[in-house]
Amino acid sequence: MQQIINFIVKNKNGFTFLLLFGLSIFLIINTHTYQKSKFLNFANQINGSFYSLKSSVNDYFQLKKENEILWDENQRIRNEIMNLKTYDSLNEDAQFISQSDTLFHFYKSKIISNNYRKNFNFLLLNKGTNDSIKVDMCVISPNGVVGIVEGVSQNYARVISLLNKNLSINAEIKKTNHFGSLRWEGNSPYYSTLLDIPRSAKPKEGDTIVTGGNSLIFPKGIKIGYIENYQLNQNTGYYNIKVKLSNDFTSLSKVYVLDNDHLKEASKLLNQQEYDQ
Amino acid sequence: MISSRIHITRVVFWILLQIIILNNIFLFEAATPYLYILPIILLPLTINRQLFLFIGFFIGLIIDFFEGTGGVFAASTLFIAFLRPLYLRISFGLAYEQMTIKFHQESFLQKLAYASLMVLTHHIFLYTLEAFSLNNIIIILEKTIYSAILNVILIMLIFSFLAKNKKSV
């Protein structure tokens, strides 16, 4: 016994090191498992208030750019409204369109902490359960898809960004409707990769990539980016497409959180089906 | 007592600078300055080793807390805190054995060796643990090397400013 104690006292630096190193490895593994929201939500409560202070200062430096983006969006939305109105007057079934539109609710929100340098990037929003934000809502900006809400606390929400190697979303080529899955490879914050597009798709450079309809979280047809270049994998017969993201993730600030009213119902049905099988 | 207060202010200053400004910098889509390790590099040699390990660990943990990375920074700062005596011995040799290092008087090459060893170790650990897999080892290495070069340059610049200050006083 004496010898063991002597040994520990003699190598106390090494033991302290091992202990602390073990602790940090434990923390790392903890953040990489899915059921982790407890510690992170606690952390978000605290550093959220710090980041909102910081972003209130930062906002002033981006006013001009923000204005431009909002201006563009206004123009696009005005166009769409005009088109819908003319459609309305021409078509008797227009009632149907306006009804199906209420499926989604928009909540405006601001990004207070943005990450794009790491392999597993997350964003922090300044809205939480108090503003009826829930897990699994989708987050979009005027320019396209941003990510999915992954954890919420009272006043803040954690969003898993498109620039996260764990996230893979259903996406399709707008022209041909061939769908595949969009994954980020972890190098540049401006590009992502679209995998599993079949040989028959014949993609072209500059084609628009939008979200596909095979997801409960994202509505169909939200812009993701444009085809930068593509490569046919001869072994599998699928295209690997490099996508230039339409969002500049390095300077995101204002976003919308989208709530799908039927998400719960649909996912319940889907789970039931799996259960039956 | 006074000197310990100076060191605490220094640590707080570099951590705040890292969180508020440096974490947002991303040069050439590859390099980020991680200057919060400066206090770990420059803390006095006579400091209790166990205390030093804890200081290193907690400096990293604070950065982790704000970056949401679990324990990635904590592990890498802890590692360089653990290896610092070895690196000091390698780069300064006899002067370290006799505890007579006057940092601003040592030669440029010795300081460069010390800074690069610390920065490289820190970065290799940081980026590998952050990636959490060895699948994209080329990207990891690329980021490590670019970031390390940027950091060594910045740290050497800061060293030379410190040396100037010491001379004028």
Contacts between the chains, C-beta under 8 A, distances in Angstrom:
chain1	res1	chain2	res2	distance
A	12	B	50	6.4
A	13	B	49	5.1
A	13	B	50	6.1
A	13	B	53	6.9
A	13	B	82	7.7
A	16	B	50	5.2
A	16	B	53	5.1
A	16	B	54	7.5
A	17	B	53	5.8
A	17	B	78	6.9
A	17	B	82	4.8
A	20	B	53	6.3
A	20	B	54	7.4
A	20	B	57	4.6
A	20	B	74	7.6
A	20	B	78	5.3
A	21	B	75	6.2
A	21	B	78	5.9
A	21	B	79	7.4
A	23	B	57	7.9
A	23	B	71	7.0
A	23	B	74	7.8
A	24	B	57	7.2
A	24	B	60	7.5
A	24	B	61	7.7
A	24	B	70	7.8
A	24	B	71	3.3
A	24	B	72	7.7
A	24	B	74	4.2
A	24	B	75	3.9
A	24	B	78	6.4
A	25	B	71	6.7
A	25	B	75	6.5
A	26	B	71	7.1
A	27	B	64	7.3
A	27	B	70	4.3
A	27	B	71	3.2
A	27	B	74	7.0
A	28	B	69	7.6
A	28	B	70	4.3
A	28	B	71	4.7
A	28	B	72	5.8
A	28	B	75	6.9
A	28	B	129	6.0
A	28	B	132	7.3
A	29	B	70	7.7
A	30	B	70	6.0
A	31	B	68	7.5
A	31	B	69	6.8
A	31	B	70	3.4
A	31	B	71	7.9
A	32	B	70	7.4
A	32	B	132	5.9
A	40	B	68	6.6
A	43	B	65	5.8
A	43	B	68	6.8
A	46	B	65	7.8
A	47	B	65	6.2
A	47	B	66	5.2
A	50	B	66	7.4
A	51	B	66	8.0
A	54	B	20	6.3
A	113	B	66	8.0
A	115	B	67	7.1
A	115	B	68	7.4
A	116	B	26	7.1
A	117	B	23	8.0
A	117	B	26	5.3
A	117	B	32	5.8
A	118	B	67	7.6
A	118	B	69	6.9
A	118	B	130	5.7
A	119	B	130	5.9
A	119	B	131	5.0
A	119	B	132	7.0
A	120	B	130	7.8
A	120	B	132	7.4
A	122	B	68	5.6
A	124	B	68	8.0
A	158	B	68	7.8
A	185	B	136	7.1
A	185	B	139	7.8
A	186	B	131	7.1
A	186	B	136	5.8
A	186	B	139	6.0
A	187	B	29	7.6
A	187	B	136	7.8
A	187	B	139	5.2
A	188	B	29	5.3
A	189	B	26	7.6
A	189	B	29	6.9
A	190	B	29	7.7
A	250	B	26	6.9
